[in-house]
Amino acid sequence: MALDSSGHATYAPLGIGGLTVLAEAADAAGNTGFQSTTLTVLADTADPVVSLSATPDPVDITNPIAISASATDNIAVASFESR
């Protein structure tokens, strides 16, 4: 993974468990140095939050109803639908 000019990179882990991160540098003489660390990647256990509103309430038969819905999640909403 390439680092930017400030030595930073962004990576999204694809699985849970231990993730070893390694940085290595070399100089013109061929000397190298490195540092590593292990991060713990946790499972996503937070449920998405769904908001729903339907107006007017009450409504007369055959009159239109306006429905509004939204969903948020601490990681990402994978799917969102109404039934």
DSSP file (Angstrom, degrees, kcal/mol; ACC not computed):
  #  RESIDUE AA STRUCTURE BP1 BP2  ACC     N-H-->O    O-->H-N    N-H-->O    O-->H-N    TCO  KAPPA ALPHA  PHI   PSI    X-CA   Y-CA   Z-CA
    1    1 A M              0   0    0      0, 0.0     2,-0.2     0, 0.0    10,-0.0   0.000 360.0 360.0 360.0 132.9    0.0    0.0    0.0
    2    2 A A        -     0   0    0      1,-0.0     2,-0.3     0, 0.0     0, 0.0  -0.533 360.0-141.9 -81.3 144.2    1.4    3.4   -1.0
    3    3 A L        -     0   0    0     -2,-0.2     6,-0.2     6,-0.1    -1,-0.0  -0.770  17.9-120.5-100.1 149.7    1.8    6.1    1.6
    4    4 A D    >   -     0   0    0      4,-2.9     3,-2.3    -2,-0.3    -1,-0.1  -0.189  43.7 -84.5 -77.6-178.9    1.2    9.8    0.8
    5    5 A S  T 3  S+     0   0    0      1,-0.3    -1,-0.1     2,-0.1    -2,-0.0   0.679 131.7  53.2 -64.2 -16.7    3.9   12.5    1.1
    6    6 A S  T 3  S-     0   0    0      2,-0.1    -1,-0.3     0, 0.0    -2,-0.0   0.413 121.8-105.4 -94.8   0.2    3.0   12.8    4.8
    7    7 A G  S <  S+     0   0    0     -3,-2.3     2,-0.3     1,-0.3    -2,-0.1   0.736  78.0 130.8  83.3  24.0    3.4    9.0    5.5
    8    8 A H        +     0   0    0      2,-0.0    -4,-2.9     0, 0.0     2,-0.3  -0.812  27.9 171.1-113.0 151.6   -0.3    8.3    5.7
    9    9 A A        -     0   0    0     -2,-0.3     2,-0.4    -6,-0.2    -6,-0.1  -0.972  22.3-138.1-148.6 158.2   -2.6    5.8    4.1
   10   10 A T        +     0   0    0     -2,-0.3     2,-0.4     2,-0.0    -2,-0.0  -0.979  23.9 172.6-121.8 134.6   -6.2    4.6    4.5
   11   11 A Y        -     0   0    0     -2,-0.4    -2,-0.0   -10,-0.0     0, 0.0  -0.999  22.9-148.3-142.3 136.6   -7.2    1.0    4.5
   12   12 A A        -     0   0    0     -2,-0.4    -2,-0.0     2,-0.0     0, 0.0  -0.929  27.3-128.5-106.4 113.8  -10.5   -0.7    5.2
   13   13 A P        -     0   0    0      0, 0.0     3,-0.1     0, 0.0     6,-0.0  -0.263  10.5-155.1 -61.4 146.5  -10.1   -4.2    6.7
   14   14 A L  S    S+     0   0    0      1,-0.1     2,-0.3     2,-0.0    -2,-0.0   0.493  71.3  26.9-101.7  -6.7  -12.0   -7.0    5.0
   15   15 A G  S    S-     0   0    0      2,-0.1     2,-0.2    28,-0.0    -1,-0.1  -0.960  79.3-103.8-149.9 166.3  -12.2   -9.4    7.9
   16   16 A I  S    S+     0   0    0     -2,-0.3     2,-0.3    -3,-0.1    26,-0.2  -0.530  74.2  48.9 -91.2 160.7  -12.2   -9.5   11.7
   17   17 A G  E    S-A   41   0A   0     24,-2.5    24,-3.6    -2,-0.2     2,-0.3  -0.809  97.2  -5.6 115.0-155.7   -9.3  -10.6   13.9
   18   18 A G  E     -A   40   0A   0     -2,-0.3     2,-0.4    22,-0.2    22,-0.2  -0.560  53.2-170.2 -80.7 138.5   -5.7   -9.6   13.9
   19   19 A L  E     -A   39   0A   0     20,-2.7    20,-3.1    -2,-0.3     2,-0.5  -0.969  10.6-151.3-129.9 114.3   -4.3   -7.3   11.2
   20   20 A T  E     -A   38   0A   0     -2,-0.4     2,-0.4    18,-0.2    18,-0.2  -0.744   9.1-163.7 -89.3 129.3   -0.6   -6.8   11.1
   21   21 A V  E     -A   37   0A   0     16,-3.3    16,-2.2    -2,-0.5     2,-0.4  -0.946   7.6-172.2-113.3 131.7    0.6   -3.5    9.6
   22   22 A L  E     -A   36   0A   0     -2,-0.4     2,-0.4    14,-0.2    14,-0.2  -0.983   9.7-168.0-129.2 134.1    4.2   -3.1    8.5
   23   23 A A  E     -A   35   0A   0     12,-2.8    12,-2.1    -2,-0.4     2,-0.4  -0.980  11.5-177.6-119.7 135.0    6.2    0.0    7.4
   24   24 A E  E     -A   34   0A   0     -2,-0.4     2,-0.3    10,-0.2    10,-0.2  -0.989   5.2-173.2-134.8 141.8    9.5   -0.4    5.7
   25   25 A A  E     -A   33   0A   0      8,-2.7     8,-2.2    -2,-0.4     2,-0.3  -0.957   3.4-165.0-132.2 151.6   12.0    2.2    4.5
   26   26 A A  E     -A   32   0A   0     -2,-0.3     6,-0.2     6,-0.2     2,-0.2  -0.983   8.7-147.0-134.0 146.6   15.3    1.9    2.6
   27   27 A D    >   -     0   0    0      4,-2.1     3,-2.0    -2,-0.3    -2,-0.0  -0.550  38.8 -93.2-104.3 176.9   18.1    4.4    2.0
   28   28 A A  T 3  S+     0   0    0      1,-0.3    -1,-0.0    -2,-0.2    -2,-0.0   0.749 123.4  59.0 -62.6 -25.4   20.3    4.9   -1.0
   29   29 A A  T 3  S-     0   0    0      2,-0.1    -1,-0.3     1,-0.0     3,-0.1   0.486 120.3-106.6 -82.6  -3.0   23.0    2.6    0.5
   30   30 A G  S <  S+     0   0    0     -3,-2.0     2,-0.2     1,-0.3    -2,-0.1   0.496  71.5 144.0  90.9   3.3   20.5   -0.3    0.6
   31   31 A N        -     0   0    0      1,-0.0    -4,-2.1    -5,-0.0     2,-0.3  -0.542  31.3-161.5 -74.2 142.1   20.0   -0.2    4.4
   32   32 A T  E     -A   26   0A   0     -6,-0.2     2,-0.3    -2,-0.2    -6,-0.2  -0.921  14.4-175.9-126.7 153.0   16.5   -1.0    5.5
   33   33 A G  E     -A   25   0A   0     -8,-2.2    -8,-2.7    -2,-0.3     2,-0.3  -0.979   8.6-177.6-139.3 151.6   14.5   -0.4    8.6
   34   34 A F  E     -A   24   0A   0     -2,-0.3     2,-0.3   -10,-0.2   -10,-0.2  -0.980  14.2-164.9-149.0 162.5   11.0   -1.5    9.5
   35   35 A Q  E     -A   23   0A   0    -12,-2.1   -12,-2.8    -2,-0.3     2,-0.3  -0.987  12.8-171.5-143.6 141.8    8.3   -1.3   12.3
   36   36 A S  E     -A   22   0A   0     -2,-0.3     2,-0.3   -14,-0.2   -14,-0.2  -0.947   6.7-179.8-134.4 158.0    5.2   -3.4   12.7
   37   37 A T  E     -A   21   0A   0    -16,-2.2   -16,-3.3    -2,-0.3     2,-0.5  -0.974  21.4-132.3-148.6 155.7    2.1   -3.4   14.8
   38   38 A T  E     -A   20   0A   0     -2,-0.3     2,-0.3   -18,-0.2   -18,-0.2  -0.959  18.6-163.4-116.0 128.3   -0.9   -5.6   15.1
   39   39 A L  E     -A   19   0A   0    -20,-3.1   -20,-2.7    -2,-0.5     2,-0.6  -0.776  17.8-129.2-104.3 151.3   -4.4   -4.1   15.2
   40   40 A T  E     -A   18   0A   0     -2,-0.3     2,-0.6   -22,-0.2   -22,-0.2  -0.913  18.1-153.3-101.7 119.4   -7.6   -6.0   16.4
   41   41 A V  E     -A   17   0A   0    -24,-3.6   -24,-2.5    -2,-0.6     2,-0.2  -0.833  14.9-151.7 -94.8 119.8  -10.4   -5.6   13.9
   42   42 A L        -     0   0    0     -2,-0.6     2,-0.1   -26,-0.2   -27,-0.0  -0.557  17.3-106.3 -92.0 153.9  -13.8   -6.0   15.6
   43   43 A A        -     0   0    0     -2,-0.2     2,-0.8     1,-0.1    -1,-0.1  -0.449  35.8-107.6 -72.2 149.5  -17.0   -7.3   14.1
   44   44 A D        +     0   0    0      1,-0.2    -1,-0.1    -2,-0.1    31,-0.0  -0.728  49.4 161.4 -77.9 110.8  -19.8   -4.8   13.4
   45   45 A T        +     0   0    0     -2,-0.8     2,-0.5     2,-0.1    -1,-0.2   0.355  36.8 105.3-113.8   3.1  -22.4   -5.5   16.1
   46   46 A A        -     0   0    0      1,-0.0    29,-0.2     0, 0.0    28,-0.1  -0.738  66.7-131.5 -90.5 129.5  -24.4   -2.3   15.9
   47   47 A D        -     0   0    0     -2,-0.5    27,-0.1     1,-0.1    -2,-0.1  -0.446  27.9-103.9 -72.5 147.9  -27.8   -2.4   14.3
   48   48 A P        -     0   0    0      0, 0.0     2,-0.5     0, 0.0    25,-0.2  -0.360  32.0-125.6 -64.1 154.0  -28.7    0.2   11.7
   49   49 A V  E     -B   72   0B   0     23,-2.8    23,-2.2    -2,-0.0     2,-0.4  -0.922  25.7-164.2-105.9 126.0  -31.1    2.9   12.8
   50   50 A V  E     -B   71   0B   0     -2,-0.5     2,-0.4    21,-0.2    21,-0.2  -0.923   6.1-164.8-115.1 134.2  -34.3    3.3   10.7
   51   51 A S  E     +B   70   0B   0     19,-2.7    19,-2.0    -2,-0.4     2,-0.4  -0.941  12.2 177.0-114.0 140.0  -36.6    6.3   10.8
   52   52 A L  E     +B   69   0B   0     -2,-0.4     2,-0.3    17,-0.2    17,-0.2  -0.995   6.5 174.0-144.9 134.7  -40.1    6.2    9.2
   53   53 A S  E     -B   68   0B   0     15,-2.5    15,-2.7    -2,-0.4     2,-0.4  -0.997   7.5-172.0-139.4 147.1  -43.0    8.6    9.0
   54   54 A A  E     -B   67   0B   0     -2,-0.3    13,-0.2    13,-0.2    -2,-0.0  -0.984  25.1-130.3-137.6 123.9  -46.3    8.5    7.2
   55   55 A T  E    S+B   66   0B   0     11,-2.4    11,-3.3    -2,-0.4     2,-0.1  -0.950  70.4  33.2-134.1 153.4  -48.6   11.5    7.0
   56   56 A P  S    S-     0   0    0      0, 0.0    -1,-0.1     0, 0.0     3,-0.0   0.625  75.6-149.0 -77.8 162.8  -51.4   12.4    7.4
   57   57 A D  S    S+     0   0    0      1,-0.2     2,-0.2    -2,-0.1     3,-0.0  -0.917  83.8  32.0-140.7 112.0  -52.5   10.2   10.3
   58   58 A P  S    S-     0   0    0      0, 0.0     2,-0.4     0, 0.0    -1,-0.2   0.484  89.0-173.4 -78.4 165.7  -55.3    9.5   10.4
   59   59 A V        -     0   0    0     -2,-0.2     2,-0.2    -4,-0.1     3,-0.1  -0.971  23.2-119.5-128.6 143.4  -56.0    9.4    6.6
   60   60 A D    >   -     0   0    0     -2,-0.4     3,-2.0     1,-0.1     0, 0.0  -0.542  47.2 -86.2 -78.6 148.1  -59.3    8.9    4.8
   61   61 A I  T 3  S+     0   0    0      1,-0.3    -1,-0.1    -2,-0.2     0, 0.0  -0.234 113.3  15.4 -55.2 141.1  -59.6    5.9    2.5
   62   62 A T  T 3  S+     0   0    0      1,-0.3    -1,-0.3    -3,-0.1    -2,-0.0   0.326  96.3 122.3  72.2  -0.4  -58.3    6.5   -1.1
   63   63 A N    <   -     0   0    0     -3,-2.0    -1,-0.3     1,-0.1    -4,-0.0  -0.642  69.8-101.0 -86.1 148.2  -56.4    9.7    0.0
   64   64 A P        -     0   0    0      0, 0.0     2,-0.4     0, 0.0    -4,-0.1  -0.307  29.6-151.3 -69.4 150.7  -52.7    9.8   -0.7
   65   65 A I        -     0   0    0     -6,-0.1     2,-0.6     2,-0.0    -8,-0.0  -0.981   8.6-139.4-121.2 133.0  -50.2    9.2    2.1
   66   66 A A  E     -B   55   0B   0    -11,-3.3   -11,-2.4    -2,-0.4     2,-0.4  -0.842  22.1-167.5 -92.9 122.6  -46.7   10.7    2.1
   67   67 A I  E     -B   54   0B   0     -2,-0.6     2,-0.4   -13,-0.2   -13,-0.2  -0.936   7.8-179.1-115.1 132.5  -44.1    8.2    3.4
   68   68 A S  E     +B   53   0B   0    -15,-2.7   -15,-2.5    -2,-0.4     2,-0.3  -0.998   5.8 170.7-131.7 133.9  -40.5    9.1    4.3
   69   69 A A  E     +B   52   0B   0     -2,-0.4     2,-0.3   -17,-0.2   -17,-0.2  -0.987   5.9 175.3-142.1 150.3  -37.8    6.8    5.5
   70   70 A S  E     -B   51   0B   0    -19,-2.0   -19,-2.7    -2,-0.3     2,-0.3  -0.977   9.9-158.6-148.5 159.7  -34.1    6.9    6.2
   71   71 A A  E     -B   50   0B   0     -2,-0.3     2,-0.3   -21,-0.2   -21,-0.2  -0.999   7.4-178.1-143.0 140.9  -31.4    4.6    7.6
   72   72 A T  E     -B   49   0B   0    -23,-2.2   -23,-2.8    -2,-0.3     2,-0.3  -0.936   2.1-175.0-132.9 158.1  -28.0    5.2    9.1
   73   73 A D        -     0   0    0     -2,-0.3     4,-0.2   -25,-0.2   -26,-0.1  -0.983  36.9-119.2-149.6 154.6  -25.3    2.8   10.4
   74   74 A N  S    S+     0   0    0     -2,-0.3     3,-0.1   -27,-0.1   -27,-0.1   0.724 114.8  17.7 -69.4 -20.6  -22.0    3.2   12.2
   75   75 A I  S    S-     0   0    0      1,-0.2     2,-0.3   -29,-0.2    -2,-0.1   0.729 128.8 -49.9-109.9 -71.1  -20.2    1.5    9.2
   76   76 A A        -     0   0    0     -4,-0.1     2,-0.6     0, 0.0    -1,-0.2  -0.935  43.5-110.9-167.9 147.6  -22.5    1.6    6.2
   77   77 A V        -     0   0    0     -2,-0.3     3,-0.1    -4,-0.2    -4,-0.1  -0.784  27.8-170.5 -83.9 119.4  -26.1    0.7    5.2
   78   78 A A        +     0   0    0     -2,-0.6     2,-0.3     1,-0.3    -1,-0.2   0.816  67.9   2.2 -83.5 -32.5  -25.9   -2.4    2.9
   79   79 A S        -     0   0    0      2,-0.0     2,-0.3     0, 0.0    -1,-0.3  -0.990  57.7-174.2-153.5 154.4  -29.5   -2.4    1.8
   80   80 A F        +     0   0    0     -2,-0.3     2,-0.3    -3,-0.1    -9,-0.0  -0.926  19.9 148.2-153.8 121.6  -32.6   -0.3    2.4
   81   81 A E        -     0   0    0     -2,-0.3     2,-0.3     0, 0.0    -2,-0.0  -0.961  33.4-130.2-150.4 164.1  -36.1   -1.0    1.2
   82   82 A S              0   0    0     -2,-0.3    -2,-0.0     1,-0.1   -13,-0.0  -0.877 360.0 360.0-116.9 154.5  -39.8   -0.6    2.1
   83   83 A R              0   0    0     -2,-0.3    -1,-0.1     0, 0.0     0, 0.0   0.324 360.0 360.0-132.9 360.0  -42.5   -3.2    2.1
